[in-house]
Amino acid sequence: MADRTAGVPDTAEAAGADPHWWRHAVIYQIYPRSFADGNGDGLGDIDGIRARLSHVAELGVDAIWISPWYPSPMADAGYDVSDYRDIEPRFGDLAGAEALLREAHALGLRVILDIVPNHTSDRHRWFTEALAAGQGSPARRRYLFRTGRGEGGELPPNDWPSVFGGPAWTRLRDGEWYLHLFAPEQPDLDWTNPEVHAEFEQTLRFWFDRGVDGFRIDVAHGLAKAAGLPDLGLPRDADDGPGLLGTVRAREGEHPFWDRDEVHEVYRAWRTVADSYPDPRVFVAEAWVDRPERLIRYLRRDELHTAFNFDYLCAPWLADQLREVITTTVAAHAEVGAPPTWVLSNHDVARHVSRYARAQRPRPAHSLDDLHGMPADLALGERRARAATLLMLALPGGCYLYQGEELGLAEVEDLPEAVLDDPIWARSGHSQRGRDGCRVPLPWAGDEPPFGFSPAGAAAPPWLPQPAHWREYTVEAQLARPDSMLAFYREALRLRREIGTGTALEWQPGPEGVLHFRRGRDFSCLSNVTAEPTPPPDGATILLASGALTPDGRVPADTTVWLRASTPA
């Protein structure tokens, strides 16, 4: 793979001097509400993050990505932003955020923030101004207000669906409708308006000037809408509905609101802002697109640096599909000289322990609702999760970890309906449970909830209840066990730094159901996904194994090993 490099940030000397860090970084996602509670109100916050930063640094990652911490009514867990240049009071304040940035850099951690450019909160000052200003006003031209169809305008302007269920339009008392591809509390911005461009470029500079190293761009494949807002013209059904991941496609040709060519104008302008700093900042795209050749368009030299690899996240634990995704990903990214990224879980999908605990099907399964009705074997899920982690960390490029996966946490599938908070639950008519099961607050210490998530004597319980059996999964408990998932992650990340990730991948022969590739002169990774126990290459030294080998030294199914060849290639 080509190793073409653009400018990269170095906002603090203590955060390291590697100008290409983003090409191989392991980045740890922090979901603020569920990471650690510093003030005892049951909700995670900035003080909680600061108190637990050492855990992340000792894990051996390179950076943290913090999900939205901006002021928000929390209609969608902070992805409905009412002010992009401040901190949600329940999380802390701007001074605390700036202190966190300094402390993270001192620990050698870069910091990436979320930015949500497709929509604002309906409490954002722009939207409240638009409501007050009335039809045809300049304030409304920052959003997508339209007249309805039908004799009295009583029908939505077009047939677009909301990702969270129902129509993507809400009608106001004055008769106009506004577009929201997500919840009604998240009105879509009109990116043909120069004011919108200017506002977000100022927001980028606001945080870059405070030492933020980059941004993860929410719904990066959104923003641009087709002129005239034409009908989608696609029947909604179970196989190709709108869905959380926005994979609905038009019958033919370009899509009217996903992955449009116009969106790249935005990112070229943003790249200019990032590169204007002496230590240029970086971007990662959350772009759910249906073909690798579309994804890499976001990664051209003058656009974004990296993008999430959702094809890999959604791939089942099946050797042929994993190999196809890996091969296609590496080849596509090489075309534009960008590093691939690899990810197994995040705040929007069921935790991979639970996905791997089921029978693996060729059709991707990513949500809790995909898993319902399928028997689960969590011991098998954990074994596969270890193997999948070691496979992922051996691949060229960067990786993303979701908080709690280093503890082996599974999806909490039995949360009481009364506590479900995801807008998907309400918008689906209580038919889809949504994403709360992967957002349950982390267990840190102790034998009973809140497991150290909140300080002793906290005034409120965690915002989502933790399972009692998590006493075995706390950081404290796992630090005492050398064979724990936490110990495994630490060792894998330590070795990954030693091995390096800048060399090309070369597939090696192996039986069906086994993935074996070489990286560099003497390192290789062998992952037995579904085959009978297979021997490692002759003379190879095992550096790390995800699980126990057979008594005669063979690698059983659901096991990955890192190897060092006795004779370098």
N, C-alpha and C positions, 0 to 999 in steps of 0.2 A: 504493500500500500504506500502510496506517496505520502511523504511527511511534510506537506506544505504547511507553513505556520504563519498565522497572523499575529498582530499585537495582542498581548495578554496582560491582565492587571497584576500589579504588585503593590497593593495599597499599604502594606506594612512589611517592613523588613523581616519581622518575626514570623510572618506568614509564609516565608520561603522566597527564594530568588528564582525559581524556575519559571521562565516566561511562557512556557508551553504547558503549564500545569493542567489546564482544562482538557488537553488531548488524552490524558490518561488518568484523570482524577476519579477517586471514589467519593461520592457525595452522599451525605446522610440527610434524609428528609426529616425535618421537625414539623409536626403538626401542632401548633402552639397550644390549642385547647386541651390536648391529651398528653403532652410531654411531661410537664411537672408543674405543680401548683405552688407558688411561693407565698401566697397570702391567706390560704385556707378557705377560699370561697368555692372550692370544688372545680374551678376552671383553671387550666394551665395558663401560664403567663410568662412575661419576660424574666422576672426574677427567678422563676422556676427553671427556665432555660439556663440562665447564668449559673445557678447553683449546680447544675448537672452537666455543664460543658466539659468538665474533665472526663466524664464517662465517654463522651463522643471522641475526644482527643485520644484517649487511651485505647479506644477501639482501633485506631490506626487509619482513619479516613482523612481526606484532604480538605474537605469543605462541608458546610452545612447549607441546606436549602430550607428556608423558613416559609411555610405557607402563610397566607395573608394575615398580617398583624395590624392592618389599618382600621380606623373607625368604621363600624359596620353595624347595621341592625341585626345581622346574623340570620337573615332569611335563608342563606345558603352557606352557612359556616364561614363567613368572612369573604366569600367570593362575590358578595354584593357590597362594593366599597363606596362609602359616602365621602371619604377624604383620602386621597392618595398620598398626602404629605404629612401625615400624623400617625399616631398610634391609638388603637382602640383602648379606651380607658380601663376596660376590664383586664387588659393585658399589661398595662403600665403606661409609660409616657416616653416622649422623644429622648429625654436625657437617659433613661434606662436603656433604650435601644442603642444609643450611641455608645454607652458603656459596654453593652454586649458586643458591639462591633470591635471595640478596642480589645476586650478580653479574648474574643475568639482569635483575633490576629496574633495576640501574644501567645496563644496555644498552638499557633501554626495552622489555624483553620481559616480558610476563605469563607465568605458569606454571600449567598445568593438569596435574593428575595423573589417572591411572587409578584407579578404585575398582571392586572386583569383589564385588558384594553377593549374587549368586545362589548362590554356593558358596564354600567355603573349601578349603584343602588338607586332605588326610587327616592331615597332620602338625600342623594347628592344635591348640592346647591343648584347645579345646572338643571336637574329634572324638576325641582320645586319651582325654579324660575320659569321653566317651560310650561308647567301646569298653570301658573299664575298669568303668564303672558298671553295665552290663548292662541287660536288657530292662525297660522301664517306668520307667526312671529319669528325673529331671528333666534330666540331661545329654543324654539321647537326644532329649528333646522339643525341643531346639534344631535338630535335623535331621529328616529324614523317614525314620524307621525304620518298617517294617511287617512283618507276618507274611506269609509266602508262601502261594500257592494250591496246591491239590492235596492229596492225602491226608496227606502228610507235610510240607507247606509247601515242597515242592521246586521249585515254579514261582514266577516273579516275581509280585509283587503285582498288576501290571497289564501292559499291552502296550506301554508307552511305550518308544520307541527313544532311544538316545544320539545326540547330534549327531555324535559322532566314530565312530559305527558300533557295532553290537551293541546289546544291551538296556541300558536306563538303570538297571538294578538289579544290585547285587552282594550275595551272601549271605555272612554271617559264620559263624564256627564255631558260634555259639550258636543258629543257625537263622534269625535275623532278617535281613531285607534292608534296604539303604539305597539311597536314590535319588541318582543322579548323571546329570543331563542331558548332561554332558560326559564327561570321563574318570573312571574309578573312583577316581582320586586327588583328585577334586573333588566331595565330597559336597554336595548341595543343602541350604541352610538352610531352616528352617520360619519363614516370615515372619508366621505367626499368633502367634508367641511374642514377648511384649513384651521379653524379654531381647535378642533379635536387633535389634529396633528401637533399643533404648538403646545397644547396643554400637556400632552404625554411626553413630549421631548423635554419640557421643563421639569416634569416629575422625574424622569430618568436622571437629569442633572442634580436635582435635589438630593437624591439618595447617593448617586455617585460621589458627590462632593463630600458626603459624610463617611465615605470609605467602603460603601457596598461594592462587592466585586463583580456582581452581575445580576441578571434577572432570569427567572423561569417565566416564560410567556404563556399565560393561560389561554386556551382556545386559540392558539396561534394560527390555525387554519381558518378561523372565522374572520371577523372585521369587515371584509369586502362583501357587498351584496350586488347582485346583478341590477343594472339600470331598469327601472320600471317594476322591480320586484315581481317577476313573472311567477305563475303557479309552478309548484314543484311537479305536479302531474304524476305522482307515484302513489299507488294505493298503499296505505299503511297496513302491514300484516306482521305476524310474529317473526318472519324471517328477515324482513328488511324495513323495520320500523325506525323511528327516530333514534331511540335508545340513548343511553348515557354517553356512549362514545361517539355519537354524531356520525355514524357510518352510512346513514341513509343517502342514496344516490339517485340522481335523476335517471330517467329511462335511457337517455342518450345525451351525449355532449357534456358541456360543462355544468357544474352544479350552481344553483342560484345563490347559495350562501355559504358553502364550504369550499375551501381550497381554491379560491379564485386567483387568477393571475395578478389582479390588482393589488393583492395583499403584499406582494413583494416590494412594491414601492415604499410601503411603510417601513419594512425592515432594512431596506437600503439606507433610508434616512436615519434609522436608529443606529445602524452600524457606524455611520459617520459621527454620531454623538459619542458612541463608545470609544472609537479610535481617536477622538479629539483629546483624550486624556494622556498624560505622559506614560501612564501605566494603563493602557486601554482595557476596558471592561468587557465582559462576555455575556452571551445570551444562550439559553437553551429553549427550544420550542416544544410546547405540547401541541403537536400537530397530528391529529388522527386522520391519516390519508390512506387510500386503499392500494397504492403502488409505490414501491421504492423509488422509482424514477420521479414521482411527484414529491416525495419527501426530500430528496437531495436538492431540489430546487431551493429549499429554504437554507441550504448550507453552502451556497456559492460564495466565492471569496469576499464579495461585498455585502453579504447578508448575515445570517446568524452563524454562530460557531458550532453548535451541536443541536441535536433533536432527540427526544425520547424515542426508543425503539419499541413501539407497542406490538409489532408483529412478534417480537421475541417474548414480551410479557404474556401475550395470549397463546403462545405455542404450548400444546400439551406435552407431557413427558413421554414423547414418542421420538425415537432416534431419527427417523427419516424426516419428520417435520422440523425438528431442531436443526439438523444439518442443513436443510434447505433454507431456513431462515438465516442461519449464520452465514452460509455461503453467499446468499443474495445480498445480505446487509453489507458484508465486507466489500463485495464487488461494487455495489452501488456507491458507497461512500468513497471508494478509491477514485471514482470518476471525478469527484470534485475536491479531492485531497482533504476531506473532513474525517475526523475520527468517529467511529460508531460508538453508540452507547448501549448499555445492556441493563435491564431492570426486571425484577420479578414481582414486586408489589409496590403499591402506593396508596394514597388516601381515597382513591376512587374505585378500587377493585378488591375483591375478596382476597385475604392473605393467602400466599401461595402454599403454606402448609395445608390449608383446607382444600385448595384446588387439587393438590397432588394426592390428597387422601382418598380421592375418588377414582373410579375406573376412568382411564384416560381415553377421550374420544377425539377423532380428528377435528370435529367442530370446536372452535375456541370457546372456552368457558371462562368468564372473568368476574361475574357478579355473584353475589350470594343467591340471587334468584335462579341463576343458571345451575346452582348446585343442589337446590331443594329436591328432595325425593331420591337423591343418590346416596346410598350407604357410604359412610366414611370410616376409614381406618387411620386415625391420627398418628399412630406409631409409624405406619407406612408413609404418611404425609411428611413427618419429620425426617425420615430417612431419605426420602426423595428430595426434600428441601435442602438438606446438607449437600447431597450430590449435585443438585442444580446450582447451588451457590458456588461450589468449587469450580464447576464448569464455567459459570458466568465470569468469575474473577480471573480465569485463565485466558479469556478472550481479549483480543487487541482493542484498545480504546478505553473509554471510561465506563463507570458503573454507578448506579444509584441504589441506595439502600433505604428502606422505609423503617422508621423508628419501630422498634420492637421485634423486627425480624431477627436481629442478633440474639434475641432471647428465645426464638422458636415459637413465638405466639401464633396461635391459630385464630381464625375468624370466630368472633363470638356470635353464634348463630341463633341463640335463644333469648335475645334481649326482650324484655317485656314490651308489648306494643305501646304502653303508656309512655315510655321514655324515648321512643324513636323520634329523631329530630330532623332527619334528612327530608328535604322538600319532595323527594321522589315518593315517599310514603303517602303524603297527603295528595299530591298531584295525580298519583296512580289510583286514587280511590281506595287506598289501603290494600292494594293487591301486590305491590312490590316493596320489600322492606328497605331497599336502598343500601347506603354505604356505612351506616353507623357501626356495623359489626367489626370493621377494620379500624375504627376510630376510638375504641375503648381506651381510657387512660392507662398509661404504662404502670407496671408493678416494679417498684424499686427495692423495697425491703419489708420485712415483717411477715407475720403469719396470717393476717386477715386484712380485708380492705380497710383503708385505701392503699395498703401496701407501700406506704411512703410517698405516694403521689402527692398528697397534701401534708402539711406539717402536723405534728401532734396537736390534738385539741382543735382541729379545723372546725369551722362553724358550719360547713356544708359538706355532704358527701360528694364524690366525683360526679361530674355531670352525666356520665353513663356508668352503670354499675359494672364492677369487675367480678369475674368468676372466682369463687372461693379457691378452686384448684390452682389458681395462679400463684399461690404461695410457693410452689415448686419452680416457678419461672421468674422469680424476682432477680434483679441484678445481684443482690446480696447472696441469695441461695446459689446462684450459678458461679459466683466468684469462688465459692468454697469447693466447687467440683471441677477437677481438671478435664473431665470428659463432657462438660456442658456445651450447649450451643454457643454461649458467649465466648468460652475459651477457644472453641473451634473458629469462630469469626476472627478473633484477635490473632490467632496463629496464621490463618489464611491471609489476612491483610498484611501481616508482618512479612510473610514469605513473598507475597505479591510485589512488595517494594524491592525486595532483593532480586527477584527474577526479572522485573521490568516488563513493560507492556508495549514497547515500540516496534517490535519486529512482526513480520508478516506471519500469517497462519498457513500451514501446509498440512493438508489431510494425509493421514497414514492409513494403510490397509488395515482392515479388521473385520470380524464377523458381523453379520446383520444384527442390529440392535446395539452396536458399540460405536461410539464416537471417539476417534483418536486423532489428535493433531499435534504437530510440532511447532514450537515457537523458538526461533533462534537456533543456536548451535547445539544445545544440549537439554533444553526443557521441552517436555511434552505433557499433554493432559489426556488421560484415557477415562472415558465415562461409559460404564456399562449401564445402559438404560433399561433394556428388556431382555438381554441375551442370557444364556447359561454362563456360569462362572468362567471367566477368561483369564489366561495368564498375562501378566505384564510382559513387555518386551525383554528378551534375554539380556541380562547384565544391567538392567536399569535399576536405579536406586529410588525407592519411594520416599518422596519428600513429605507428603501429607496425603492422608486418605480420609474420605468423608465418613467411612464406616469400617467395620471389621472385615478383614479378608477371610477367605476360607482357610481351614487348617493347613492346606498345602500351598497357600500363598496366592491363590487366584482372586480375581476381582469379581464379586457377585453382582447380580442385578441391583439397580438403584444405588450404585456406588461409583464415586469418582476418585481417581488418584492423580496426584501430580508426580511426575517422574523426572529424574535426571539420568541421561544416557551415560553409560560408562565410556563410550567413544563418541565424542561430539561429531555431528554431521559435517 
